[in-house]
Amino acid sequence: MDRRTARLTLDLPADLHKELKILAAQSGLTMREYCERAIRTQLRTAPKPLTAREAPELAELWDNEDDAVYDDL
């Protein structure tokens, strides 16, 4: 596993923070561990982004300077 990290700061409403803290504790996890697992699960199930290869009909729309910043993602 990659051990490099990046900081994420997230402001939550107090009630959501409390609920998260309780769920993490009930799961035997820290809030960081609980959030990381939830994010990983969400990323695994999220639809993959389209590219011009998968949607050639959209390639012409995407072939412009404004969208060029996304070409290397």
mmJSON file of the N, C-alpha and C atoms, coordinates in Angstrom:
{"data_MODEL":{"atom_site":{
"group_PDB":["ATOM","ATOM","ATOM","ATOM","ATOM","ATOM","ATOM","ATOM","ATOM","ATOM","ATOM","ATOM","ATOM","ATOM","ATOM","ATOM","ATOM","ATOM","ATOM","ATOM","ATOM","ATOM","ATOM","ATOM","ATOM","ATOM","ATOM","ATOM","ATOM","ATOM","ATOM","ATOM","ATOM","ATOM","ATOM","ATOM","ATOM","ATOM","ATOM","ATOM","ATOM","ATOM","ATOM","ATOM","ATOM","ATOM","ATOM","ATOM","ATOM","ATOM","ATOM","ATOM","ATOM","ATOM","ATOM","ATOM","ATOM","ATOM","ATOM","ATOM","ATOM","ATOM","ATOM","ATOM","ATOM","ATOM","ATOM","ATOM","ATOM","ATOM","ATOM","ATOM","ATOM","ATOM","ATOM","ATOM","ATOM","ATOM","ATOM","ATOM","ATOM","ATOM","ATOM","ATOM","ATOM","ATOM","ATOM","ATOM","ATOM","ATOM","ATOM","ATOM","ATOM","ATOM","ATOM","ATOM","ATOM","ATOM","ATOM","ATOM","ATOM","ATOM","ATOM","ATOM","ATOM","ATOM","ATOM","ATOM","ATOM","ATOM","ATOM","ATOM","ATOM","ATOM","ATOM","ATOM","ATOM","ATOM","ATOM","ATOM","ATOM","ATOM","ATOM","ATOM","ATOM","ATOM","ATOM","ATOM","ATOM","ATOM","ATOM","ATOM","ATOM","ATOM","ATOM","ATOM","ATOM","ATOM","ATOM","ATOM","ATOM","ATOM","ATOM","ATOM","ATOM","ATOM","ATOM","ATOM","ATOM","ATOM","ATOM","ATOM","ATOM","ATOM","ATOM","ATOM","ATOM","ATOM","ATOM","ATOM","ATOM","ATOM","ATOM","ATOM","ATOM","ATOM","ATOM","ATOM","ATOM","ATOM","ATOM","ATOM","ATOM","ATOM","ATOM","ATOM","ATOM","ATOM","ATOM","ATOM","ATOM","ATOM","ATOM","ATOM","ATOM","ATOM","ATOM","ATOM","ATOM","ATOM","ATOM","ATOM","ATOM","ATOM","ATOM","ATOM","ATOM","ATOM","ATOM","ATOM","ATOM","ATOM","ATOM","ATOM","ATOM","ATOM","ATOM","ATOM","ATOM","ATOM","ATOM","ATOM","ATOM","ATOM","ATOM","ATOM","ATOM","ATOM","ATOM"],
"id":[1,2,3,4,5,6,7,8,9,10,11,12,13,14,15,16,17,18,19,20,21,22,23,24,25,26,27,28,29,30,31,32,33,34,35,36,37,38,39,40,41,42,43,44,45,46,47,48,49,50,51,52,53,54,55,56,57,58,59,60,61,62,63,64,65,66,67,68,69,70,71,72,73,74,75,76,77,78,79,80,81,82,83,84,85,86,87,88,89,90,91,92,93,94,95,96,97,98,99,100,101,102,103,104,105,106,107,108,109,110,111,112,113,114,115,116,117,118,119,120,121,122,123,124,125,126,127,128,129,130,131,132,133,134,135,136,137,138,139,140,141,142,143,144,145,146,147,148,149,150,151,152,153,154,155,156,157,158,159,160,161,162,163,164,165,166,167,168,169,170,171,172,173,174,175,176,177,178,179,180,181,182,183,184,185,186,187,188,189,190,191,192,193,194,195,196,197,198,199,200,201,202,203,204,205,206,207,208,209,210,211,212,213,214,215,216,217,218,219],
"type_symbol":["N","C","C","N","C","C","N","C","C","N","C","C","N","C","C","N","C","C","N","C","C","N","C","C","N","C","C","N","C","C","N","C","C","N","C","C","N","C","C","N","C","C","N","C","C","N","C","C","N","C","C","N","C","C","N","C","C","N","C","C","N","C","C","N","C","C","N","C","C","N","C","C","N","C","C","N","C","C","N","C","C","N","C","C","N","C","C","N","C","C","N","C","C","N","C","C","N","C","C","N","C","C","N","C","C","N","C","C","N","C","C","N","C","C","N","C","C","N","C","C","N","C","C","N","C","C","N","C","C","N","C","C","N","C","C","N","C","C","N","C","C","N","C","C","N","C","C","N","C","C","N","C","C","N","C","C","N","C","C","N","C","C","N","C","C","N","C","C","N","C","C","N","C","C","N","C","C","N","C","C","N","C","C","N","C","C","N","C","C","N","C","C","N","C","C","N","C","C","N","C","C","N","C","C","N","C","C","N","C","C","N","C","C","N","C","C","N","C","C"],
"label_atom_id":["N","CA","C","N","CA","C","N","CA","C","N","CA","C","N","CA","C","N","CA","C","N","CA","C","N","CA","C","N","CA","C","N","CA","C","N","CA","C","N","CA","C","N","CA","C","N","CA","C","N","CA","C","N","CA","C","N","CA","C","N","CA","C","N","CA","C","N","CA","C","N","CA","C","N","CA","C","N","CA","C","N","CA","C","N","CA","C","N","CA","C","N","CA","C","N","CA","C","N","CA","C","N","CA","C","N","CA","C","N","CA","C","N","CA","C","N","CA","C","N","CA","C","N","CA","C","N","CA","C","N","CA","C","N","CA","C","N","CA","C","N","CA","C","N","CA","C","N","CA","C","N","CA","C","N","CA","C","N","CA","C","N","CA","C","N","CA","C","N","CA","C","N","CA","C","N","CA","C","N","CA","C","N","CA","C","N","CA","C","N","CA","C","N","CA","C","N","CA","C","N","CA","C","N","CA","C","N","CA","C","N","CA","C","N","CA","C","N","CA","C","N","CA","C","N","CA","C","N","CA","C","N","CA","C","N","CA","C","N","CA","C","N","CA","C","N","CA","C","N","CA","C","N","CA","C"],
"label_alt_id":[null,null,null,null,null,null,null,null,null,null,null,null,null,null,null,null,null,null,null,null,null,null,null,null,null,null,null,null,null,null,null,null,null,null,null,null,null,null,null,null,null,null,null,null,null,null,null,null,null,null,null,null,null,null,null,null,null,null,null,null,null,null,null,null,null,null,null,null,null,null,null,null,null,null,null,null,null,null,null,null,null,null,null,null,null,null,null,null,null,null,null,null,null,null,null,null,null,null,null,null,null,null,null,null,null,null,null,null,null,null,null,null,null,null,null,null,null,null,null,null,null,null,null,null,null,null,null,null,null,null,null,null,null,null,null,null,null,null,null,null,null,null,null,null,null,null,null,null,null,null,null,null,null,null,null,null,null,null,null,null,null,null,null,null,null,null,null,null,null,null,null,null,null,null,null,null,null,null,null,null,null,null,null,null,null,null,null,null,null,null,null,null,null,null,null,null,null,null,null,null,null,null,null,null,null,null,null,null,null,null,null,null,null,null,null,null,null,null,null],
"label_comp_id":["MET","MET","MET","ASP","ASP","ASP","ARG","ARG","ARG","ARG","ARG","ARG","THR","THR","THR","ALA","ALA","ALA","ARG","ARG","ARG","LEU","LEU","LEU","THR","THR","THR","LEU","LEU","LEU","ASP","ASP","ASP","LEU","LEU","LEU","PRO","PRO","PRO","ALA","ALA","ALA","ASP","ASP","ASP","LEU","LEU","LEU","HIS","HIS","HIS","LYS","LYS","LYS","GLU","GLU","GLU","LEU","LEU","LEU","LYS","LYS","LYS","ILE","ILE","ILE","LEU","LEU","LEU","ALA","ALA","ALA","ALA","ALA","ALA","GLN","GLN","GLN","SER","SER","SER","GLY","GLY","GLY","LEU","LEU","LEU","THR","THR","THR","MET","MET","MET","ARG","ARG","ARG","GLU","GLU","GLU","TYR","TYR","TYR","CYS","CYS","CYS","GLU","GLU","GLU","ARG","ARG","ARG","ALA","ALA","ALA","ILE","ILE","ILE","ARG","ARG","ARG","THR","THR","THR","GLN","GLN","GLN","LEU","LEU","LEU","ARG","ARG","ARG","THR","THR","THR","ALA","ALA","ALA","PRO","PRO","PRO","LYS","LYS","LYS","PRO","PRO","PRO","LEU","LEU","LEU","THR","THR","THR","ALA","ALA","ALA","ARG","ARG","ARG","GLU","GLU","GLU","ALA","ALA","ALA","PRO","PRO","PRO","GLU","GLU","GLU","LEU","LEU","LEU","ALA","ALA","ALA","GLU","GLU","GLU","LEU","LEU","LEU","TRP","TRP","TRP","ASP","ASP","ASP","ASN","ASN","ASN","GLU","GLU","GLU","ASP","ASP","ASP","ASP","ASP","ASP","ALA","ALA","ALA","VAL","VAL","VAL","TYR","TYR","TYR","ASP","ASP","ASP","ASP","ASP","ASP","LEU","LEU","LEU"],
"label_asym_id":["A","A","A","A","A","A","A","A","A","A","A","A","A","A","A","A","A","A","A","A","A","A","A","A","A","A","A","A","A","A","A","A","A","A","A","A","A","A","A","A","A","A","A","A","A","A","A","A","A","A","A","A","A","A","A","A","A","A","A","A","A","A","A","A","A","A","A","A","A","A","A","A","A","A","A","A","A","A","A","A","A","A","A","A","A","A","A","A","A","A","A","A","A","A","A","A","A","A","A","A","A","A","A","A","A","A","A","A","A","A","A","A","A","A","A","A","A","A","A","A","A","A","A","A","A","A","A","A","A","A","A","A","A","A","A","A","A","A","A","A","A","A","A","A","A","A","A","A","A","A","A","A","A","A","A","A","A","A","A","A","A","A","A","A","A","A","A","A","A","A","A","A","A","A","A","A","A","A","A","A","A","A","A","A","A","A","A","A","A","A","A","A","A","A","A","A","A","A","A","A","A","A","A","A","A","A","A","A","A","A","A","A","A","A","A","A","A","A","A"],
"label_entity_id":["1","1","1","1","1","1","1","1","1","1","1","1","1","1","1","1","1","1","1","1","1","1","1","1","1","1","1","1","1","1","1","1","1","1","1","1","1","1","1","1","1","1","1","1","1","1","1","1","1","1","1","1","1","1","1","1","1","1","1","1","1","1","1","1","1","1","1","1","1","1","1","1","1","1","1","1","1","1","1","1","1","1","1","1","1","1","1","1","1","1","1","1","1","1","1","1","1","1","1","1","1","1","1","1","1","1","1","1","1","1","1","1","1","1","1","1","1","1","1","1","1","1","1","1","1","1","1","1","1","1","1","1","1","1","1","1","1","1","1","1","1","1","1","1","1","1","1","1","1","1","1","1","1","1","1","1","1","1","1","1","1","1","1","1","1","1","1","1","1","1","1","1","1","1","1","1","1","1","1","1","1","1","1","1","1","1","1","1","1","1","1","1","1","1","1","1","1","1","1","1","1","1","1","1","1","1","1","1","1","1","1","1","1","1","1","1","1","1","1"],
"label_seq_id":[1,1,1,2,2,2,3,3,3,4,4,4,5,5,5,6,6,6,7,7,7,8,8,8,9,9,9,10,10,10,11,11,11,12,12,12,13,13,13,14,14,14,15,15,15,16,16,16,17,17,17,18,18,18,19,19,19,20,20,20,21,21,21,22,22,22,23,23,23,24,24,24,25,25,25,26,26,26,27,27,27,28,28,28,29,29,29,30,30,30,31,31,31,32,32,32,33,33,33,34,34,34,35,35,35,36,36,36,37,37,37,38,38,38,39,39,39,40,40,40,41,41,41,42,42,42,43,43,43,44,44,44,45,45,45,46,46,46,47,47,47,48,48,48,49,49,49,50,50,50,51,51,51,52,52,52,53,53,53,54,54,54,55,55,55,56,56,56,57,57,57,58,58,58,59,59,59,60,60,60,61,61,61,62,62,62,63,63,63,64,64,64,65,65,65,66,66,66,67,67,67,68,68,68,69,69,69,70,70,70,71,71,71,72,72,72,73,73,73],
"pdbx_PDB_ins_code":[null,null,null,null,null,null,null,null,null,null,null,null,null,null,null,null,null,null,null,null,null,null,null,null,null,null,null,null,null,null,null,null,null,null,null,null,null,null,null,null,null,null,null,null,null,null,null,null,null,null,null,null,null,null,null,null,null,null,null,null,null,null,null,null,null,null,null,null,null,null,null,null,null,null,null,null,null,null,null,null,null,null,null,null,null,null,null,null,null,null,null,null,null,null,null,null,null,null,null,null,null,null,null,null,null,null,null,null,null,null,null,null,null,null,null,null,null,null,null,null,null,null,null,null,null,null,null,null,null,null,null,null,null,null,null,null,null,null,null,null,null,null,null,null,null,null,null,null,null,null,null,null,null,null,null,null,null,null,null,null,null,null,null,null,null,null,null,null,null,null,null,null,null,null,null,null,null,null,null,null,null,null,null,null,null,null,null,null,null,null,null,null,null,null,null,null,null,null,null,null,null,null,null,null,null,null,null,null,null,null,null,null,null,null,null,null,null,null,null],
"Cartn_x":[0.844,0.0,0.881,0.475,1.194,1.068,2.179,2.166,2.193,2.294,2.226,0.815,0.698,-0.618,-0.795,-2.031,-2.392,-3.471,-3.422,-4.363,-5.684,-6.787,-8.124,-8.797,-9.226,-9.947,-11.403,-12.275,-13.689,-14.494,-15.248,-16.136,-17.491,-17.942,-19.219,-20.165,-21.459,-22.404,-22.202,-22.416,-22.152,-22.908,-24.154,-24.922,-24.346,-23.872,-23.256,-21.931,-21.16,-19.893,-20.141,-21.155,-21.491,-21.903,-22.734,-23.179,-21.997,-21.114,-19.912,-19.048,-18.864,-18.041,-18.626,-19.931,-20.603,-20.456,-20.723,-20.609,-19.184,-18.217,-16.817,-16.498,-16.913,-16.642,-17.332,-18.567,-19.289,-18.619,-17.927,-17.214,-15.806,-15.397,-14.048,-12.98,-13.369,-12.447,-12.318,-11.208,-11.101,-11.96,-12.229,-13.003,-12.243,-10.939,-10.134,-10.275,-10.159,-10.282,-11.674,-12.677,-14.056,-14.284,-13.834,-14.0,-13.219,-12.001,-11.197,-11.877,-12.408,-13.117,-14.346,-15.084,-16.289,-15.93,-14.876,-14.449,-13.976,-13.181,-12.712,-13.89,-14.872,-16.059,-16.792,-16.97,-17.664,-16.898,-15.589,-14.789,-14.837,-14.885,-14.97,-16.292,-17.354,-18.671,-19.088,-18.311,-18.649,-18.452,-19.288,-19.08,-17.736,-17.08,-15.788,-16.008,-15.113,-15.285,-15.166,-15.932,-15.877,-14.654,-14.14,-13.077,-13.558,-12.821,-13.179,-13.17,-12.358,-12.3,-13.626,-14.187,-15.443,-16.66,-16.539,-17.653,-17.167,-16.838,-16.276,-17.187,-18.498,-19.421,-19.234,-18.584,-18.329,-16.942,-16.093,-14.715,-14.648,-15.518,-15.492,-15.83,-16.759,-17.101,-15.926,-15.173,-14.082,-12.78,-12.679,-11.435,-11.356,-11.033,-10.906,-9.919,-9.46,-8.438,-8.939,-10.191,-10.734,-10.694,-10.981,-11.001,-9.658,-8.658,-7.346,-6.71,-7.066,-6.488,-6.823,-7.881,-8.293,-7.654,-6.951,-6.402,-5.433,-4.698,-3.676,-4.135,-5.398,-5.902,-6.026],
"Cartn_y":[-1.185,0.0,1.238,2.237,3.504,4.215,4.573,5.222,6.74,7.306,8.761,9.199,10.355,10.85,12.292,12.709,14.101,14.458,15.647,16.105,16.505,16.128,16.538,17.128,18.356,19.003,19.11,18.672,18.626,19.194,20.233,20.795,20.111,19.517,18.813,19.475,19.387,19.818,18.969,19.562,18.878,17.563,17.51,16.274,15.158,15.503,14.509,14.026,14.928,14.571,13.589,13.862,12.983,11.599,11.559,10.279,9.494,10.168,9.538,8.971,9.741,9.32,8.066,8.032,6.867,5.641,5.807,4.677,4.131,5.026,4.586,3.793,4.305,3.622,2.263,2.19,0.917,-0.091,0.407,-0.466,-0.795,-0.205,-0.432,0.272,1.365,2.103,3.531,4.15,5.591,6.275,7.536,8.267,8.328,8.468,8.481,7.162,6.049,4.73,4.533,4.937,4.792,5.606,6.854,7.717,7.19,6.723,6.195,4.984,4.086,2.926,3.342,4.311,4.779,5.404,6.19,6.825,5.778,4.813,3.751,2.961,2.65,1.932,2.747,4.025,4.898,4.983,5.099,5.197,3.906,2.762,1.484,1.342,1.902,1.718,2.882,3.944,5.108,4.782,5.353,5.137,5.695,4.995,5.447,6.594,7.578,8.701,8.255,8.891,8.594,9.243,8.597,9.177,9.167,9.828,9.854,8.447,7.569,6.196,5.477,5.65,4.975,5.683,6.973,7.75,8.64,8.032,8.815,9.947,9.793,10.848,12.127,12.01,13.181,13.782,13.091,13.535,14.941,15.226,16.548,17.649,17.37,18.346,18.59,17.537,17.626,18.121,18.149,18.526,20.046,20.714,22.161,22.58,23.807,24.289,24.293,24.654,24.707,23.344,22.298,20.96,20.247,20.864,20.244,19.939,20.693,20.455,19.061,18.449,17.125,15.982,16.297,15.271,14.331,14.81,13.98,13.338,13.434,12.829,11.338],
"Cartn_z":[0.0,0.0,0.0,-0.727,-0.8,0.547,1.152,2.463,2.389,1.171,1.064,1.417,2.034,2.409,1.96,1.917,1.657,2.665,3.163,4.191,3.565,4.206,3.811,5.041,4.934,6.022,5.605,6.488,6.158,7.317,7.061,8.078,7.962,9.069,9.095,10.084,9.837,10.855,12.117,13.271,14.54,14.658,14.196,14.325,13.454,12.273,11.395,11.983,12.548,13.198,14.339,15.143,16.268,15.773,14.746,14.183,13.63,12.941,12.397,13.509,14.554,15.684,16.338,16.495,17.094,16.195,14.899,13.968,13.904,13.904,13.879,15.14,16.293,17.562,17.601,17.143,17.114,16.186,15.194,14.244,14.719,15.846,16.35,15.533,14.896,14.033,14.521,14.152,14.363,13.306,13.516,12.514,11.19,11.255,10.03,9.28,10.008,9.375,8.776,9.531,9.068,7.789,7.792,6.621,5.426,5.668,4.565,3.935,4.755,4.211,3.422,3.958,3.267,1.919,1.891,0.64,-0.354,0.11,-0.798,-1.38,-0.547,-1.018,-2.065,-1.801,-2.746,-4.068,-4.001,-5.227,-6.04,-5.358,-6.078,-6.821,-6.268,-6.869,-7.768,-7.794,-8.617,-10.088,-10.945,-12.383,-12.814,-13.695,-14.208,-15.197,-15.209,-16.134,-17.586,-18.434,-19.864,-20.496,-21.509,-22.322,-23.769,-24.615,-26.037,-26.626,-26.073,-26.578,-26.314,-25.115,-24.781,-25.393,-25.66,-26.2,-27.338,-28.49,-29.588,-30.058,-29.861,-30.272,-29.453,-28.29,-27.451,-27.684,-28.414,-28.615,-29.201,-30.172,-30.8,-29.783,-28.892,-27.849,-26.91,-26.63,-25.653,-26.259,-27.574,-28.236,-28.354,-27.245,-27.256,-26.158,-26.25,-25.287,-23.863,-23.644,-22.285,-21.606,-22.335,-21.762,-21.832,-22.44,-22.579,-21.235,-20.194,-18.874,-18.345,-18.868,-18.406,-19.2,-20.258,-21.142,-20.447,-19.479,-18.838,-17.535,-17.217,-15.968,-16.087],
"occupancy":[1.0,1.0,1.0,1.0,1.0,1.0,1.0,1.0,1.0,1.0,1.0,1.0,1.0,1.0,1.0,1.0,1.0,1.0,1.0,1.0,1.0,1.0,1.0,1.0,1.0,1.0,1.0,1.0,1.0,1.0,1.0,1.0,1.0,1.0,1.0,1.0,1.0,1.0,1.0,1.0,1.0,1.0,1.0,1.0,1.0,1.0,1.0,1.0,1.0,1.0,1.0,1.0,1.0,1.0,1.0,1.0,1.0,1.0,1.0,1.0,1.0,1.0,1.0,1.0,1.0,1.0,1.0,1.0,1.0,1.0,1.0,1.0,1.0,1.0,1.0,1.0,1.0,1.0,1.0,1.0,1.0,1.0,1.0,1.0,1.0,1.0,1.0,1.0,1.0,1.0,1.0,1.0,1.0,1.0,1.0,1.0,1.0,1.0,1.0,1.0,1.0,1.0,1.0,1.0,1.0,1.0,1.0,1.0,1.0,1.0,1.0,1.0,1.0,1.0,1.0,1.0,1.0,1.0,1.0,1.0,1.0,1.0,1.0,1.0,1.0,1.0,1.0,1.0,1.0,1.0,1.0,1.0,1.0,1.0,1.0,1.0,1.0,1.0,1.0,1.0,1.0,1.0,1.0,1.0,1.0,1.0,1.0,1.0,1.0,1.0,1.0,1.0,1.0,1.0,1.0,1.0,1.0,1.0,1.0,1.0,1.0,1.0,1.0,1.0,1.0,1.0,1.0,1.0,1.0,1.0,1.0,1.0,1.0,1.0,1.0,1.0,1.0,1.0,1.0,1.0,1.0,1.0,1.0,1.0,1.0,1.0,1.0,1.0,1.0,1.0,1.0,1.0,1.0,1.0,1.0,1.0,1.0,1.0,1.0,1.0,1.0,1.0,1.0,1.0,1.0,1.0,1.0,1.0,1.0,1.0,1.0,1.0,1.0,1.0,1.0,1.0,1.0,1.0,1.0],
"B_iso_or_equiv":[0.0,0.0,0.0,0.0,0.0,0.0,0.0,0.0,0.0,0.0,0.0,0.0,0.0,0.0,0.0,0.0,0.0,0.0,0.0,0.0,0.0,0.0,0.0,0.0,0.0,0.0,0.0,0.0,0.0,0.0,0.0,0.0,0.0,0.0,0.0,0.0,0.0,0.0,0.0,0.0,0.0,0.0,0.0,0.0,0.0,0.0,0.0,0.0,0.0,0.0,0.0,0.0,0.0,0.0,0.0,0.0,0.0,0.0,0.0,0.0,0.0,0.0,0.0,0.0,0.0,0.0,0.0,0.0,0.0,0.0,0.0,0.0,0.0,0.0,0.0,0.0,0.0,0.0,0.0,0.0,0.0,0.0,0.0,0.0,0.0,0.0,0.0,0.0,0.0,0.0,0.0,0.0,0.0,0.0,0.0,0.0,0.0,0.0,0.0,0.0,0.0,0.0,0.0,0.0,0.0,0.0,0.0,0.0,0.0,0.0,0.0,0.0,0.0,0.0,0.0,0.0,0.0,0.0,0.0,0.0,0.0,0.0,0.0,0.0,0.0,0.0,0.0,0.0,0.0,0.0,0.0,0.0,0.0,0.0,0.0,0.0,0.0,0.0,0.0,0.0,0.0,0.0,0.0,0.0,0.0,0.0,0.0,0.0,0.0,0.0,0.0,0.0,0.0,0.0,0.0,0.0,0.0,0.0,0.0,0.0,0.0,0.0,0.0,0.0,0.0,0.0,0.0,0.0,0.0,0.0,0.0,0.0,0.0,0.0,0.0,0.0,0.0,0.0,0.0,0.0,0.0,0.0,0.0,0.0,0.0,0.0,0.0,0.0,0.0,0.0,0.0,0.0,0.0,0.0,0.0,0.0,0.0,0.0,0.0,0.0,0.0,0.0,0.0,0.0,0.0,0.0,0.0,0.0,0.0,0.0,0.0,0.0,0.0,0.0,0.0,0.0,0.0,0.0,0.0],
"pdbx_formal_charge":[null,null,null,null,null,null,null,null,null,null,null,null,null,null,null,null,null,null,null,null,null,null,null,null,null,null,null,null,null,null,null,null,null,null,null,null,null,null,null,null,null,null,null,null,null,null,null,null,null,null,null,null,null,null,null,null,null,null,null,null,null,null,null,null,null,null,null,null,null,null,null,null,null,null,null,null,null,null,null,null,null,null,null,null,null,null,null,null,null,null,null,null,null,null,null,null,null,null,null,null,null,null,null,null,null,null,null,null,null,null,null,null,null,null,null,null,null,null,null,null,null,null,null,null,null,null,null,null,null,null,null,null,null,null,null,null,null,null,null,null,null,null,null,null,null,null,null,null,null,null,null,null,null,null,null,null,null,null,null,null,null,null,null,null,null,null,null,null,null,null,null,null,null,null,null,null,null,null,null,null,null,null,null,null,null,null,null,null,null,null,null,null,null,null,null,null,null,null,null,null,null,null,null,null,null,null,null,null,null,null,null,null,null,null,null,null,null,null,null],
"auth_seq_id":[1,1,1,2,2,2,3,3,3,4,4,4,5,5,5,6,6,6,7,7,7,8,8,8,9,9,9,10,10,10,11,11,11,12,12,12,13,13,13,14,14,14,15,15,15,16,16,16,17,17,17,18,18,18,19,19,19,20,20,20,21,21,21,22,22,22,23,23,23,24,24,24,25,25,25,26,26,26,27,27,27,28,28,28,29,29,29,30,30,30,31,31,31,32,32,32,33,33,33,34,34,34,35,35,35,36,36,36,37,37,37,38,38,38,39,39,39,40,40,40,41,41,41,42,42,42,43,43,43,44,44,44,45,45,45,46,46,46,47,47,47,48,48,48,49,49,49,50,50,50,51,51,51,52,52,52,53,53,53,54,54,54,55,55,55,56,56,56,57,57,57,58,58,58,59,59,59,60,60,60,61,61,61,62,62,62,63,63,63,64,64,64,65,65,65,66,66,66,67,67,67,68,68,68,69,69,69,70,70,70,71,71,71,72,72,72,73,73,73],
"auth_comp_id":["MET","MET","MET","ASP","ASP","ASP","ARG","ARG","ARG","ARG","ARG","ARG","THR","THR","THR","ALA","ALA","ALA","ARG","ARG","ARG","LEU","LEU","LEU","THR","THR","THR","LEU","LEU","LEU","ASP","ASP","ASP","LEU","LEU","LEU","PRO","PRO","PRO","ALA","ALA","ALA","ASP","ASP","ASP","LEU","LEU","LEU","HIS","HIS","HIS","LYS","LYS","LYS","GLU","GLU","GLU","LEU","LEU","LEU","LYS","LYS","LYS","ILE","ILE","ILE","LEU","LEU","LEU","ALA","ALA","ALA","ALA","ALA","ALA","GLN","GLN","GLN","SER","SER","SER","GLY","GLY","GLY","LEU","LEU","LEU","THR","THR","THR","MET","MET","MET","ARG","ARG","ARG","GLU","GLU","GLU","TYR","TYR","TYR","CYS","CYS","CYS","GLU","GLU","GLU","ARG","ARG","ARG","ALA","ALA","ALA","ILE","ILE","ILE","ARG","ARG","ARG","THR","THR","THR","GLN","GLN","GLN","LEU","LEU","LEU","ARG","ARG","ARG","THR","THR","THR","ALA","ALA","ALA","PRO","PRO","PRO","LYS","LYS","LYS","PRO","PRO","PRO","LEU","LEU","LEU","THR","THR","THR","ALA","ALA","ALA","ARG","ARG","ARG","GLU","GLU","GLU","ALA","ALA","ALA","PRO","PRO","PRO","GLU","GLU","GLU","LEU","LEU","LEU","ALA","ALA","ALA","GLU","GLU","GLU","LEU","LEU","LEU","TRP","TRP","TRP","ASP","ASP","ASP","ASN","ASN","ASN","GLU","GLU","GLU","ASP","ASP","ASP","ASP","ASP","ASP","ALA","ALA","ALA","VAL","VAL","VAL","TYR","TYR","TYR","ASP","ASP","ASP","ASP","ASP","ASP","LEU","LEU","LEU"],
"auth_asym_id":["A","A","A","A","A","A","A","A","A","A","A","A","A","A","A","A","A","A","A","A","A","A","A","A","A","A","A","A","A","A","A","A","A","A","A","A","A","A","A","A","A","A","A","A","A","A","A","A","A","A","A","A","A","A","A","A","A","A","A","A","A","A","A","A","A","A","A","A","A","A","A","A","A","A","A","A","A","A","A","A","A","A","A","A","A","A","A","A","A","A","A","A","A","A","A","A","A","A","A","A","A","A","A","A","A","A","A","A","A","A","A","A","A","A","A","A","A","A","A","A","A","A","A","A","A","A","A","A","A","A","A","A","A","A","A","A","A","A","A","A","A","A","A","A","A","A","A","A","A","A","A","A","A","A","A","A","A","A","A","A","A","A","A","A","A","A","A","A","A","A","A","A","A","A","A","A","A","A","A","A","A","A","A","A","A","A","A","A","A","A","A","A","A","A","A","A","A","A","A","A","A","A","A","A","A","A","A","A","A","A","A","A","A","A","A","A","A","A","A"],
"auth_atom_id":["N","CA","C","N","CA","C","N","CA","C","N","CA","C","N","CA","C","N","CA","C","N","CA","C","N","CA","C","N","CA","C","N","CA","C","N","CA","C","N","CA","C","N","CA","C","N","CA","C","N","CA","C","N","CA","C","N","CA","C","N","CA","C","N","CA","C","N","CA","C","N","CA","C","N","CA","C","N","CA","C","N","CA","C","N","CA","C","N","CA","C","N","CA","C","N","CA","C","N","CA","C","N","CA","C","N","CA","C","N","CA","C","N","CA","C","N","CA","C","N","CA","C","N","CA","C","N","CA","C","N","CA","C","N","CA","C","N","CA","C","N","CA","C","N","CA","C","N","CA","C","N","CA","C","N","CA","C","N","CA","C","N","CA","C","N","CA","C","N","CA","C","N","CA","C","N","CA","C","N","CA","C","N","CA","C","N","CA","C","N","CA","C","N","CA","C","N","CA","C","N","CA","C","N","CA","C","N","CA","C","N","CA","C","N","CA","C","N","CA","C","N","CA","C","N","CA","C","N","CA","C","N","CA","C","N","CA","C","N","CA","C","N","CA","C","N","CA","C","N","CA","C","N","CA","C"],
"pdbx_PDB_model_num":[1,1,1,1,1,1,1,1,1,1,1,1,1,1,1,1,1,1,1,1,1,1,1,1,1,1,1,1,1,1,1,1,1,1,1,1,1,1,1,1,1,1,1,1,1,1,1,1,1,1,1,1,1,1,1,1,1,1,1,1,1,1,1,1,1,1,1,1,1,1,1,1,1,1,1,1,1,1,1,1,1,1,1,1,1,1,1,1,1,1,1,1,1,1,1,1,1,1,1,1,1,1,1,1,1,1,1,1,1,1,1,1,1,1,1,1,1,1,1,1,1,1,1,1,1,1,1,1,1,1,1,1,1,1,1,1,1,1,1,1,1,1,1,1,1,1,1,1,1,1,1,1,1,1,1,1,1,1,1,1,1,1,1,1,1,1,1,1,1,1,1,1,1,1,1,1,1,1,1,1,1,1,1,1,1,1,1,1,1,1,1,1,1,1,1,1,1,1,1,1,1,1,1,1,1,1,1,1,1,1,1,1,1,1,1,1,1,1,1]
}}}
